[in-house]
Amino acid sequence: MSAETLPTTTLSQRSIRLSVAAVLMLVSAGIYAVTAIATGETSQLNFEGLAGLFQRMVTLGLVGLGQTFVILVGSIDLSVAALISTVAVLASFIMQANPAMILPAILACLALCLIVGAINGLLVAYCGINPLIATLGTGLTIQGLLSAAFTYLQGSVAPSFQAFAYSGLLGIPYPVLLFIALTAVAGLLLARTVFGARIYAVGGNPEGARLAGIRTERVVLAAHVIASLFAGVAGLYLAARLQSGTPWIGRDGIYDLESIAVAVIGGTILAGGKGGVAGTVAGVLLFATLDTSFNMLGVDAFLKQVLRGAIVIVAVAIHAVRNKGHVA
């Protein structure tokens, strides 16, 4: 392949990812606006309503960003839901409503995420265990230990830490600003750094990447660590929003499966090597829009899951047709 061809191909792939994201965002905006007008909930279209919509994106968006990294290297992480629960419980248990314990609690939670991500990466990259089995096993172990140690609510976050979830700057909630900042960092990391190029190389052609001198195991390990850290930030946010963590908060949110779904809807294929942050954010926006629209329409909670599942199937089918050489 010539030097002139490579940039053209890369530009073409980025254009496809951006087009998928743009279509999803336009569809989401259309659904949201039409539903708000049809139900008479026009207040949802003002600044406060939109801020609330974007805040719905934060938790799933953070987990989805991390999941995108592991899917891009051809792996997957099913431990994120259990990790979210653990971080939320650990944060409230350490803080005990004491503002002086905010920083130690955050550091302890992120250290735990680093360890869990490293374990997942070692099992997948160095031990050769199937990522579905490895991360599912890790998640079940974490959930079991958590449920055994904390059978009820224990402790609460500091009031100043909780205020983070409900305060904002110029009307924009701080969690939304945090999500935007982390999205930008993730996007730049994938698009503008050597590490990002290695992520795509390992996911697209692991053997070729290895022959090119890339230490593929380290890249996979790093991707799992990133996914766990993003899940940890999501757990801290939920602890701040709910004042106290619960052992079932991550499981009930189905953040493991839904984070995979939003990434796939956004064009990140499960075979690895194709996808990106923009598509994942667009997928999260679609889910947040559907949730808000379903609430405005009074749709039953079980029907919501049915419709979400149908959307995922349709999205995967479309990507499978467009990328016949890959598995979506």
PyMOL commands that set and color helices and strands:
alter all, ss='L'
color gray80, all
select helices_A, chain A and resi 5-38+42-45+47-56+58-72+80-95+99-126+131-149+159-166+174-192+194-204+206-211+216-242+249-253+255-265+277-297+301-322
alter helices_A, ss='H'
color red, helices_A
select strands_A, chain A and resi 168-169+172-173
alter strands_A, ss='S'
color yellow, strands_A
deselect
rebuild
show_as cartoon
